Amino acid sequence: MFENKLADENAVKQYDEVLKSIDSLTEDEAKTVLKQIYMRLDIVKNGNKEYKSEQCVKDLISQFKDFVRIEKIKKENNK
C-alpha cells in the first residue's frame, strides 16, 4: 500500500527539524504564522484567482522551512 510512497531519509530529517522549530515558536510568533496561513488560504479561495493553490502550498512549505533557518540563527546568537 505504501510502497514507493514513503519519504526519503532527507525528507524525514527536514520534517523533524520543522516540527522542532515549530515547538520553539513563542505564542505571538505562532499566532502570526496562523494569521499568515489563513491569509494565504483566503486569497486562494476568495482572491482574484491569480494566486493558485499550488503556489500557496509552495509558499507555505517555504515558510515552514524558514522556521528551521531562523531557529538556527536564534541558537547561534544565544551562544
N, C-alpha and C positions, 0 to 999 in steps of 0.2 A: 504494500500500500504506500509506504513512504520511500520506496526505492528511488534513488536519484533525486530525491526532493529535500533531503536534509542539508542544512547549511554546512559549508566547509569550516575548517578549524579557525580560519581568519575571521569569518563572519561571526562565529560564536564568540570569539575574543572581543570583537568590536561590540557585539550585543551586550556582553557582560560589562564592558567599560562604560557604555552609555547608561546602563541601569545603575551602576555605581555613581556616575556623575549626577544622575537624577536624584539619587538619595542624598547627595550633598547640597542640593539647592536649598536656599532659605525659603521661608514661606512667601515672602514678597516675590522672589525670583520665580517660584512655582506658579504663583498667580499670574505673573506677567506672561509666562510661557503659555498657560492655558488661554489667556486672552488672545495671544498671537495665533494659537492654533484655531480658536473659534473664528477669529477674523478671516484667516485664510479659507477655512471651510465655508464660511458665509459668502465670501467673494466668489468661490467656485459655484455655489448654489444660486446666489441671487445677483451676481455681478453681470457684467456686460458680455459674458461668455468668452472673453479673451484669455482669462486665467483658467486653464484647463486642469482637470483633476490630476493628470499625470504630472504637470508642473508643480502642483500643490504638494503631491507626495514627495517629489524630489526636493522641494524647498524644506519640507518638514524633516525629512531624513537628514538633510544637510544641517539643519538647526540642531538636531539631536547629536550629530557628530561633533558640532562645535562645542557642545557641553563638555565633551571629553577634553578638547583642546583647552578650553577655559579653565577646567578643573586642574589640569597640569600646570598652567600658568599660576593659578592661585597657590598651589602647593610650592612651586619654585619661589614665589615671592614671600612665602611664610618661613622659608629656611633661614 
